[in-house]
């Protein structure tokens, strides 16, 4: 029986350690982003407009009214029996793009959320579920008009 050289054993152990660390860290991030999306989906399902507003970035919070958030939640009509499946995330230095699917009994809707990292807290920069986007719907004053 041929004896394995110690150098090969060390390289094998390092390879196993690196692979384990990569997959373990990746699964931690997947769980974290799935939980963050789950929190906002719970707010949508409970029609908790103010809780969803508190999860928005300052840019989005300043441009959306509670009526805009209510309209967004009403168009989604998220029931109790749904499941979110994360398909991909793209982590950048100041933002994270999370993509996935909301699965209902008879249908599926794509979901895409862009989070802004604010000192370790993820704030929603934009969110789209199916054809519904979290964006201002109403006209706000002042209305820009040309002077004659």
N, C-alpha and C positions, 0 to 999 in steps of 0.2 A: 504494500500500500504506500502510495506516494504522500509525503508530508507537505502541507501547504506552508509556504514561507510566511513569516510574521508580517512582512510589509503588505502582502495581499490581504491578510486578515484585517489589518488596520484600515486599508483602503475600503474594504467591504463594509466595515463598521461605520466609517465616515459616510459612505454612500447611503447606508440605511438610515443613519441619523438625519442627513440632509433631506432625504425623501420623506421621512416621517414628519419633520418639522414643517416642510412645505405643505403637505396635505393637512396637517393639524391646524396650522395658521389659516389656511384657506377655508377650512370648515368653520372656524371661529368667526371669520368675516361673513361667510354666508349666513350663519345663524344670526349674527348681529344685524345685518341688513334686512333679513326676513322679519325679525322682530320689529325693526323700525317701520317697515312698510305695514306690518300687522297693527301697530299702534294707530297709524293714521286711518287704516281701513276700519278699525273698531270705532273711531270717532265718526267716520262717515256712516257706518251702520247704525250707530246710536243717534245720528243727526245732531251731534254735539258741535255746533258751529264755532263756538268760542275755543274749544279745545283744539280744533283743527287750525284756527287762526293763530293760536299760540305756537304751533309747530312751523309756521311760515317764516321765511327769511324777511328781513326788514324791507327789502325792495318789493316783494310780493305783498307783504302785509299792508304797506302804504298804498298800494294800487288797488287792492281788493276791499270791497265792503262786505259786511255780513250778508247782505242780500245776494252778492255774487257767490259767496260760499254756499249759501242756501240753494241757489239755483244749480250750482255744480253738484251738490249732494242729491238734489231732487232728480237730476237727469241720470244719475248713475243707478239709483234704486237698488242699493246693495242689500240683499236679504241675508238671512242667517246662514244659509247653507252655501257657503262658498269656500274655496280653498285657493291660497296663493302659492304659486310655484315660481321660485326665482330661477331665471334662465341664465342671467349674466349680470355682472357688474363691472364697471370701469372706474377704477380709483385714480383720481388725479390729485395733485397737491392741495387744491382748495375746494374740490367738489367730487361727488360720487354719482355716477349714473347707474341706476338700478333698473333692470328690465325683467319682466316676468309675465305670467299669465294668471288671470283670475278665472277659476274653473267653477262653473255653476252646474246644476243638474243637466241642463240641456244645451248650454252654450259656454263659450270661452270669450274672454275679453283681454286684449293685450294691456299691459300696465307699464308705464315708464315714469320714473321719478328721478328728478335731479336734486340732490341734496347739496347744500353748502355747509362746509365744516366751520363751525363757529366755536373755537376753543374746545373741541371735543364733543360738542353737541351738534347733531345733524339737524339742519333746518331746511324745509322744503323750498326749493327755488322754482320748480315747476313740477306739475303732476298731470298725467294724462291717463285716463282709463277708458279704453274703447275709443269712441269719438269725442268724449267729453274732456275738455281741458280746463284746468284751474286757472282762469284768467278773467280779467274784468269784462263784464257783459254790458253794464249800463254806461250811459254817456255821463260824463262828469263835467261840472263847470270849472273853470270858464271854458267856453267853447271858442276855439281859435277862429277868428273871422277876419277877412281882409277888410281893411278900411278903404273907403272910396274917397 
